[in-house]
Amino acid sequence: MLSTIDLAYWLPVIFAGLMVVSMFAYVVLDGYDLGVGILLELEPDTKEKDKMIASIGPFWDANETWLVLGVGLLLVAFPLAHGIILTALYLPVALMLLGLILRGVAFDFRVKARAHHQPLWNRLFFVGSLLATVSQGVMLGRYITGFAPGWGAWGFALLVGVSLAAAYALLGAGWLLMKSTGALQQRAIVWAQGSLWIAILATVLVSVATPWISPRVFALWFSVPNVFLLAPVPLMTAILFAVIGFALPRLAQRQRNGNDNFCWIPFAATVGIVLLSFFGLVFSIFPHLVIDQLTIWQAASSPEALLIMFCGAAIVLPTIIGYTIYSYSVFWGKAGELSYD
């Protein structure tokens, strides 16, 4: 039986881990459908736009559950940090919610609107996706800087916002590669190639800017022996980018021959890059929830409250994982024609 001291130490660690898992699942799952929304504006054919929407139709709303779970865990397990973080991020959070609302409305209205109104709803779906994505990136950038004032900190946050948009577009293109055929799949390859170079440039810029903007990150990553122990992280990231760059032209050749075997490689490699990014972020900030202000133990609820909430999380989390796996297994394979019947 764990003592009260053990619970006070380990329960905040467990809840912090659950938050990381929730946000990673959100970035991957909602990231690809936000990416599809960003790419929607690049597709000129209305029927192909419908196929793009059909590829995310069964999943996009449920994917946002992970965001709700992550924020909910922050609220109930770390209320002090929740108040500080949400207060500091009030504007980008409001813009993100506006973007998500626009997406939700446009998703339903675009198919029911008359032909001359449909381009408007398609554009609003794109705007909502881009606004939500950039807002999330700005939130992350502000969080990394510890909500520091000044143009430098805000400029870094905007850079992270653009970088996240490139990453989501790459995820979205990889998703369309797996879920589409024909002309749409060909264009998805082109979009993936364009997104790849933007994502590489953004990754380099963010990787250079982060140690410069945050002395804490610089001290962690460039001290001995950390600089040697952490060297595999950027190396593996570069390898995964190279895998995507190597695979895309070969997938294009295969697609022209009617063969899309291994079309999952760009998406899987992008997920790997996201995973490495999450590792770097967690390593850089742990054990702080608010950088240089609050650790997970200082911000946590009482051990008794956390223990009760842990019992609830032990029920809710497997349920969410279960229906996520079930929904993806049911709608596995290529996307068909869009239908709202």
C-alpha positions as CSV (number, residue, x, y, z in Angstrom):
1,M,0.0,0.0,0.0
2,L,1.4,3.4,-1.1
3,S,2.0,5.9,1.7
4,T,0.6,9.4,1.5
5,I,4.1,10.7,0.7
6,D,4.4,8.2,-2.2
7,L,0.9,9.3,-3.5
8,A,1.8,12.9,-3.3
9,Y,4.8,12.3,-5.4
10,W,3.6,9.8,-8.0
11,L,0.0,10.9,-8.6
12,P,1.1,14.3,-10.1
13,V,3.6,12.4,-12.3
14,I,0.9,10.0,-13.5
15,F,-1.5,12.8,-14.3
16,A,1.2,14.8,-16.1
17,G,2.0,11.6,-18.1
18,L,-1.7,11.2,-19.0
19,M,-1.8,14.9,-20.1
20,V,1.2,14.3,-22.4
21,V,-0.5,11.2,-23.9
22,S,-3.7,13.1,-24.4
23,M,-2.0,16.0,-26.1
24,F,0.1,13.7,-28.3
25,A,-3.0,11.8,-29.4
26,Y,-4.7,15.1,-30.2
27,V,-1.8,16.5,-32.2
28,V,-1.6,13.4,-34.3
29,L,-5.3,12.7,-34.7
30,D,-6.8,16.2,-34.9
31,G,-3.6,17.3,-36.6
32,Y,-4.1,15.4,-39.7
33,D,-7.8,16.5,-40.1
34,L,-6.8,20.1,-39.5
35,G,-4.1,19.5,-42.1
36,V,-6.7,18.3,-44.6
37,G,-8.7,21.4,-43.9
38,I,-5.6,23.6,-44.6
39,L,-5.0,21.7,-47.9
40,L,-8.7,22.0,-48.9
41,E,-8.1,25.4,-50.4
42,L,-5.4,24.0,-52.8
43,E,-7.8,21.5,-54.4
44,P,-9.7,23.1,-57.4
45,D,-12.2,20.3,-58.0
46,T,-15.4,20.4,-55.9
47,K,-15.8,16.6,-56.1
48,E,-12.2,16.0,-54.9
49,K,-12.9,18.5,-52.1
50,D,-15.8,16.2,-51.1
51,K,-13.5,13.2,-51.1
52,M,-11.1,15.1,-48.8
53,I,-13.9,15.9,-46.4
54,A,-15.1,12.3,-46.6
55,S,-11.7,11.0,-45.6
56,I,-12.0,12.8,-42.2
57,G,-15.7,12.7,-41.9
58,P,-16.0,9.7,-39.5
59,F,-13.2,10.9,-37.3
60,W,-12.7,14.6,-37.0
61,D,-15.2,15.4,-34.3
62,A,-14.1,12.5,-32.1
63,N,-10.5,13.5,-32.5
64,E,-11.1,16.7,-30.6
65,T,-12.1,14.5,-27.5
66,W,-8.4,14.3,-26.8
67,L,-8.0,18.0,-26.5
68,V,-11.0,18.1,-24.1
69,L,-9.4,15.3,-22.1
70,G,-6.0,17.0,-21.9
71,V,-7.5,20.4,-20.8
72,G,-9.8,18.6,-18.4
73,L,-6.9,16.8,-16.8
74,L,-5.1,20.1,-16.4
75,L,-8.2,21.6,-14.8
76,V,-8.9,18.9,-12.2
77,A,-5.4,17.7,-11.5
78,F,-3.4,21.0,-11.7
79,P,-6.0,23.8,-11.0
80,L,-3.4,26.4,-10.1
81,A,-1.4,25.8,-13.3
82,H,-4.7,25.8,-15.3
83,G,-5.6,29.2,-14.0
84,I,-2.2,30.7,-14.9
85,I,-1.9,29.0,-18.3
86,L,-5.4,29.7,-19.6
87,T,-5.3,33.3,-18.3
88,A,-2.0,34.0,-20.1
89,L,-3.3,32.3,-23.3
90,Y,-6.7,33.8,-23.3
91,L,-6.4,35.4,-26.8
92,P,-5.0,32.5,-28.7
93,V,-7.4,30.1,-26.9
94,A,-10.4,32.3,-28.0
95,L,-9.1,32.3,-31.6
96,M,-8.6,28.6,-31.5
97,L,-12.2,28.0,-30.3
98,L,-13.4,30.4,-33.0
99,G,-11.5,28.4,-35.6
100,L,-12.9,25.1,-34.4
101,I,-16.5,26.6,-34.4
102,L,-16.0,27.8,-38.0
103,R,-14.8,24.3,-38.9
104,G,-17.8,22.6,-37.3
105,V,-20.4,24.9,-38.9
106,A,-18.7,24.8,-42.3
107,F,-18.5,21.0,-42.2
108,D,-22.2,20.6,-42.1
109,F,-23.3,23.7,-44.1
110,R,-20.9,23.1,-47.1
111,V,-22.9,20.0,-48.3
112,K,-26.3,21.5,-47.7
113,A,-25.6,24.9,-49.3
114,R,-26.6,25.8,-52.8
115,A,-23.9,25.4,-55.4
116,H,-23.0,29.1,-55.5
117,H,-22.7,29.2,-51.7
118,Q,-20.5,26.1,-51.3
119,P,-17.2,27.8,-52.1
120,L,-17.8,30.1,-49.2
121,W,-18.2,27.2,-46.8
122,N,-15.2,25.5,-48.2
123,R,-13.2,28.6,-47.6
124,L,-14.5,29.0,-44.1
125,F,-13.5,25.4,-43.4
126,F,-10.0,26.2,-44.6
127,V,-9.9,29.5,-42.5
128,G,-11.2,27.7,-39.4
129,S,-8.6,25.0,-39.8
130,L,-5.7,27.4,-40.4
131,L,-6.8,29.7,-37.5
132,A,-7.2,26.8,-35.1
133,T,-3.7,25.4,-36.1
134,V,-1.8,28.7,-35.9
135,S,-3.5,29.6,-32.6
136,Q,-2.4,26.2,-31.1
137,G,1.2,26.9,-32.3
138,V,1.1,30.4,-30.8
139,M,-0.1,28.9,-27.5
140,L,2.8,26.4,-27.5
141,G,5.3,29.1,-28.3
142,R,4.0,31.3,-25.6
143,Y,4.1,28.4,-23.2
144,I,7.8,27.6,-24.1
145,T,8.9,31.1,-23.4
146,G,7.1,31.1,-20.0
147,F,4.7,33.8,-21.3
148,A,7.5,36.3,-21.5
149,P,6.6,39.8,-22.7
150,G,8.2,41.5,-25.7
151,W,8.3,41.2,-29.5
152,G,10.9,38.6,-29.4
153,A,8.8,36.1,-27.4
154,W,5.7,36.9,-29.5
155,G,7.7,36.5,-32.7
156,F,8.9,33.1,-31.6
157,A,5.3,32.1,-30.8
158,L,4.2,33.1,-34.3
159,L,7.1,31.1,-35.8
160,V,5.9,28.1,-33.8
161,G,2.4,28.7,-35.1
162,V,3.5,28.7,-38.8
163,S,5.7,25.6,-38.0
164,L,2.7,23.7,-36.6
165,A,0.6,24.6,-39.7
166,A,3.4,23.1,-41.9
167,A,3.5,20.0,-39.7
168,Y,-0.3,19.6,-39.8
169,A,-0.3,20.0,-43.6
170,L,2.3,17.3,-43.8
171,L,0.2,15.0,-41.6
172,G,-2.9,15.9,-43.7
173,A,-1.1,15.1,-47.0
174,G,0.1,11.8,-45.5
175,W,-3.4,10.9,-44.4
176,L,-4.8,11.7,-47.9
177,L,-2.1,9.5,-49.4
178,M,-3.5,6.6,-47.4
179,K,-7.2,7.4,-47.9
180,S,-7.4,8.5,-51.5
181,T,-6.8,7.2,-55.0
182,G,-6.3,8.7,-58.5
183,A,-5.9,12.4,-59.1
184,L,-6.4,13.3,-55.4
185,Q,-3.7,10.9,-54.3
186,Q,-1.3,12.4,-56.9
187,R,-2.0,15.9,-55.6
188,A,-1.5,14.7,-52.0
189,I,2.0,13.6,-53.0
190,V,2.7,17.1,-54.4
191,W,1.2,18.7,-51.3
192,A,3.3,16.4,-49.1
193,Q,6.5,17.4,-51.0
194,G,5.7,21.1,-50.6
195,S,4.8,20.8,-46.9
196,L,7.9,18.7,-46.3
197,W,10.3,21.5,-47.2
198,I,8.3,24.1,-45.2
199,A,8.3,21.7,-42.2
200,I,12.0,21.1,-42.5
201,L,12.8,24.8,-42.6
202,A,10.4,25.5,-39.8
203,T,11.9,22.7,-37.6
204,V,15.4,24.1,-38.2
205,L,14.3,27.7,-37.3
206,V,12.4,26.6,-34.2
207,S,15.3,24.4,-33.1
208,V,17.7,27.3,-33.4
209,A,15.3,29.9,-31.9
210,T,14.2,27.8,-28.8
211,P,17.6,27.7,-27.0
212,W,18.1,31.3,-27.9
213,I,14.7,32.4,-26.5
214,S,14.9,30.1,-23.4
215,P,18.0,29.9,-21.3
216,R,16.6,26.9,-19.5
217,V,16.4,24.9,-22.7
218,F,19.9,26.0,-23.7
219,A,21.3,24.8,-20.4
220,L,19.5,21.5,-20.6
221,W,20.3,20.6,-24.2
222,F,23.9,21.9,-24.5
223,S,25.3,20.8,-21.1
224,V,27.6,17.8,-20.8
225,P,26.6,14.9,-20.9
226,N,23.1,15.9,-22.2
227,V,24.4,17.2,-25.5
228,F,25.7,13.7,-26.3
229,L,22.8,11.7,-24.8
230,L,20.3,13.8,-26.7
231,A,22.1,13.8,-30.0
232,P,20.0,10.9,-31.3
233,V,16.8,13.1,-31.2
234,P,17.8,15.6,-33.9
235,L,19.6,12.8,-35.8
236,M,16.5,10.6,-35.8
237,T,14.3,13.6,-36.8
238,A,16.6,14.3,-39.8
239,I,16.4,10.6,-40.8
240,L,12.6,10.6,-40.7
241,F,12.5,13.7,-42.8
242,A,14.9,12.0,-45.2
243,V,12.7,8.9,-45.3
244,I,9.7,11.1,-46.3
245,G,11.7,12.9,-49.0
246,F,13.0,9.5,-50.3
247,A,9.6,7.8,-50.3
248,L,7.4,10.5,-51.9
249,P,8.8,10.4,-55.5
250,R,8.8,6.6,-55.4
251,L,5.2,6.6,-54.2
252,A,4.4,8.9,-57.1
253,Q,5.9,6.5,-59.5
254,R,4.0,3.6,-57.9
255,Q,0.8,5.5,-58.0
256,R,1.1,6.1,-61.7
257,N,1.5,2.3,-62.1
258,G,-1.7,1.7,-60.1
259,N,0.2,0.6,-57.0
260,D,0.0,2.4,-53.7
261,N,1.8,-0.1,-51.5
262,F,3.7,1.6,-48.6
263,C,1.6,4.7,-49.0
264,W,1.5,4.8,-45.2
265,I,5.2,5.6,-44.9
266,P,5.0,9.5,-45.0
267,F,2.2,9.6,-42.4
268,A,4.0,7.1,-40.1
269,A,7.3,9.0,-40.4
270,T,5.6,12.3,-39.6
271,V,4.0,10.8,-36.5
272,G,7.5,9.7,-35.5
273,I,8.7,13.3,-35.9
274,V,5.9,14.5,-33.8
275,L,6.8,11.9,-31.1
276,L,10.4,13.1,-31.1
277,S,9.2,16.7,-30.8
278,F,7.0,15.8,-27.8
279,F,10.0,14.0,-26.2
280,G,12.1,17.1,-26.6
281,L,9.4,19.3,-25.2
282,V,8.7,17.2,-22.2
283,F,12.5,16.8,-21.5
284,S,12.9,20.6,-21.7
285,I,10.1,21.5,-19.3
286,F,9.8,18.6,-16.8
287,P,9.0,18.8,-13.9
288,H,7.6,22.3,-14.5
289,L,4.0,22.9,-15.6
290,V,4.5,26.6,-15.8
291,I,8.1,27.1,-16.8
292,D,10.3,28.5,-13.9
293,Q,7.1,29.1,-11.9
294,L,5.3,25.9,-10.9
295,T,6.3,22.3,-10.8
296,I,3.7,19.5,-11.2
297,W,3.8,18.9,-7.4
298,Q,3.3,22.6,-6.5
299,A,0.4,22.9,-8.9
300,A,-1.3,19.5,-8.1
301,S,-4.5,18.9,-6.2
302,S,-4.4,17.0,-2.9
303,P,-3.4,13.4,-3.1
304,E,-6.9,12.3,-1.9
305,A,-8.5,14.3,-4.7
306,L,-6.1,13.0,-7.3
307,L,-6.7,9.4,-6.2
308,I,-10.4,9.8,-6.7
309,M,-9.8,11.4,-10.2
310,F,-7.4,8.6,-11.0
311,C,-10.2,6.0,-10.6
312,G,-12.3,8.1,-13.0
313,A,-9.5,8.4,-15.5
314,A,-9.0,4.6,-15.3
315,I,-12.5,4.2,-16.7
316,V,-12.6,7.2,-19.1
317,L,-9.2,6.8,-20.8
318,P,-9.7,3.1,-21.9
319,T,-13.2,4.0,-23.1
320,I,-11.8,6.8,-25.3
321,I,-9.0,4.5,-26.6
322,G,-11.5,1.7,-27.2
323,Y,-14.0,3.7,-29.3
324,T,-11.1,5.4,-31.2
325,I,-9.7,2.1,-32.2
326,Y,-13.1,0.8,-33.1
327,S,-14.0,3.8,-35.2
328,Y,-10.8,3.6,-37.2
329,S,-11.2,-0.2,-37.7
330,V,-14.7,0.3,-39.0
331,F,-13.8,3.0,-41.5
332,W,-10.4,1.5,-42.5
333,G,-9.5,1.7,-46.1
334,K,-10.0,4.2,-48.9
335,A,-12.5,7.0,-48.4
336,G,-15.7,6.7,-50.5
337,E,-18.0,9.4,-51.8
338,L,-19.2,12.0,-49.3
339,S,-22.7,11.3,-47.9
340,Y,-24.6,12.9,-45.1
341,D,-27.5,10.3,-45.2
